[in-house]
């Protein structure tokens, strides 16, 4: 299956000399749940990606904003556009813009002027555990000012990449129902970090609530667990259940590289994807590995 075409819909590049990323260049994050991430604190460019992806037939990629939140949000977009022109990747960009900001609409409009920019990833305020609640506070998914700005995505033809942990998925479904004309892409299969039966039950309820919203698609990636090694069997279960809940037309596989190298090689990740769906019809495999990403992110063939 090495010839199966792959459109990787979620990865990152960074040049620490060109763009400022506080989390990569300053003091390491004290609360980073996946341990020492020194391996990430260096440039990651197309040549590094192609080396990691060797043996897999990646034909196009989607870059997702990498938390370059200081300065002009367009800086990363401009740099990536230059990279596309010189290196041929990325083929689509999920950029960044803050909501509930005096210049939110202006920034969205400017991002949307770039033909490579297909969507925005902007993260709502969330809690650190399922036992806490900040519902209704500024920047949360119940904040009317935040929701009003998110609704602007429809005006500018932008999708929303949502990154929320599994205990916020039902709240995210409320947002999806309220904005049915905004294409939403759930990142990382809803981050099922608690693989106990209780944790997975909460995750399943949230995934089912989101899957009931036809404007939501999910990316299957970042299957890492805090303080635990990569586990093929556990991760295969999450992969299968995610596809069963969302269906093959609204699921897609992604590398989340280079972040996922903290637990697994590119080959480990994509080989598991391939083994897990090897019994699927080849047409369905093509959807999961490439065609859905092309459609959802409106990438030119």
N, C-alpha and C positions, 0 to 999 in steps of 0.2 A: 504493500500500500504506500510505498515511498513516492509513487507518482500521483497520489491523490492531491489535487490542488487545494491549497490553503490560503484563505484570506484571513489574516490575523487581525481581529477587530479590537484588540486592546493591548497596546504596548507603549513603552515610553522611550524617548531619546533625551539625552541632556548633554550639554557642553557647559561645564562649570566655569569656563572662561568667558562664555558668551551671555549666559543667562544666570541670574542669581536665584538659587534655591536655598532658602534658609536651612531646611532640614538636611540638606546634603553638604553644605559648606560650613555651617556654624557648629556650635556644640551639638553633639548627637542628641536626639530626642530621649529624654529620660524615661518616657512611658512607652517606648516602642515595644509592642508585645511579642516581636519575633526575634528578640535578642540583638546581638551585635550585627549592625548592618554596614560595617566598614567596607565590605565588598561592593556596596552600591555607591560609595562616596568617591566616585571617579567618573570620568566621561564615559558615556554610553552612546555610541554612534552607529550608523548603518553597518560599518565593517564589523563591529562587535556583535550586532544582531545576526548578521549573516553567518558568522562563525558559530554562534550558538545554535542557529536553526539548521545547520548543515545536516543533510540526510532527509530533510522534509521539504516538500515542494511549495514553499511560500511564494505566492505570486503577487500579492498586494497586502498592504497593511493600513491600519488605522491608528493614529497616534492619539492618546488620551492625555489631557493636561497633567502635568507632573508637579503640581503644587508650587508653581512659580508665582506666588501671590504678592510679591513686592514689586512696586513700579507699575508700568503700563501693561495691562493684560494682553495687549496686542504684540508685545515684544516676543513672546514665545511663538505666537502665530507667524510673525514675520520671519523668524529664524527657521521655523519648520518649512515655510514656503520656499525659502532659499534652499533648504536641504532637499526638498522635493525636486526643485529645478536642477540641482547638481547631481543627486543620487537616485532619483526616481521613486523615492519613498520619503515620507508616508504618502499614501494615495487619498487619504481623507484625514481630517483633523477634528477632534472633539476638543474645543478650546475652553477657556475659562472666562467667566465674568461674575462679579459679585452681585447678589440681589440686595434689595433694600439699600441702595446706594444712590446718591444724587445723580450719578451719570450712568445708571444701569441701562436705560434704554439706548442711550448713545453708544455705549460699548457693545451692546447686542447688535445694533445696526452696523457698526463698523466690522464686527466679526463676521456678520452675515454677508458682507460685501466680498469676502474672499471665497472663491468658488470651492476651495478645498475644505472650508469649514462647514461641517454638516450638523454639528450639535455643540452643546455646552455641557460640561460637567461642573456643577456647583453644588456643594454639599450642605444640606440643612443641619441645623444644630441637633445633635442626638445625645443620648445618655451613654454612660459607660457600662451599664448592665441592665438586664430586663427588670430589675427590681426598682429602678428609679424612673421618675417621670418629670419632664419639663414641658409637657404639652401646653401649647399656647404662648410660650415665651417667645421673645423676638428671635427670628431666624428659624423657628421650628416649622414643621409642616402644617401647623394649625395657625400660624401667624398670617393674618389676612394681607399684610403688606408684602410679605414674602410670596404668598400665593398670587397676588396681583402681578408682581414682576415675573413670576414663572409663566403666567398666562401670556406674556409678551412673546414667548417662544413661538407660538402659533403665528403671530403677525410677521415674524422674520424667518419663518420656515426652518426653525431650528429644533432638533430633537433634544431631549434632556437625558443625559446619563446620570442615573441615580445610584449613589453609593450609600446605602444604609445597612446597618447590621440587622440580623434576622428578627430581633425583637421589635423593630420598627416597620416591618413589612406591611402589616395590616394598616398602619397609618399611611404608608406610601400608596396603598390601594385606594384609600379615600381621596388622595390627591389625583390619582389616575382617573378615577371616576368623575371628579370635578372638572378635569381638563381633557375630555375625550379626544380632542383634535390635536393634542400634543403627543408626538411619538416619544415614548419613554423606553429606555433601555436599562434594565436592572443590572448593575455590575456584580460580578463575582458570585452569581447564583445565590445572592442574598446573604452571603457571609455566614454559613452555618458553622460557627465556631464551637458550639456545644454539641458534641455527637452523642450525648446520652439520649435515651429515649424521650425524656422530658424536653430536652433542648430541641431535638429533631421534630417533636410534635408541634412546638411553637413555630419552628421554621416552616413546616409543611402547611400550617394554617395560613401563615403569611404568604407563602408561595401560591397557594390555591386562590387566595383573595386577589393577588396581583394577576394571576393567569386568567381570572374571570374578566379582566379588563383587556379588551382587544387591542388597545393602543400600547400594550407593554410587551416587550421582548426581553429575554434574559441572555446574558453572556455567562458561560461556564468557565471560570478561571479562579485564580487565587484560592485554591483549595487547601492552603496552608492552615495549620492550627498553631495557636500560641503554645510554646513550650513542648511541642510534640513533633516527632519526625513525620515525614511524608509516609502515608499509608495507602498503598494501591487499593486494597479491598474497601476500606472506608470511603475513599474518594470515588471509586467506581459506583458505590451505592448512591452517593450524592449525584453523580452524573446521570445515572439511570432515572432516579426519582425526579430530577429536575426536568428531564426530557419528557417523562411520563406526564408531569403536571402541565408543562407549557406546550408540549407537542414539538415535532421536528420542524415545523414552520416558524416557530418563535423561540428557538434556541440556537446558540452558536458557540463554538469553541474559541478560546482566546488564550494567549500565553501569559499575559501580564508581565512580560519580561521588560527589564531585568529583575524586577522585584521578586518574582517567584524563584529566582536562583538561590534565594535564602534556604530553600528546602529541596529543590528539585531542578535537574537540568531540563532544558527545552525538550530534549529527546525523551526524558522520563515522562514529562507532561503529555506531549503529543502522542507518544506511543500508547499511553494509557487511554487517551481519548479514542484512538483507533481500535484498540482491543475491546474496549467497552461497547462499541457500537458495530463491531465486525459482523454481527448477525443482522444488522439493518439492511434494507434494500440499498443498493448503491446510489440510487437517486436521493434517498434520505440522507445518506452519508455526505453527499455533495452539498446538500442544503446546510448541514451542520458545520461543515468545514469551510465553506466558501460562499455558496449562493445566498444564504440569508444575510450575511454581512454585506455583500454587494448590494442587495436590495434595501436593507434597513439604512445603510449609510450612503446610499445613492452614489455608488462609485461607478465611474464610467468603465465599460468593459475594455 
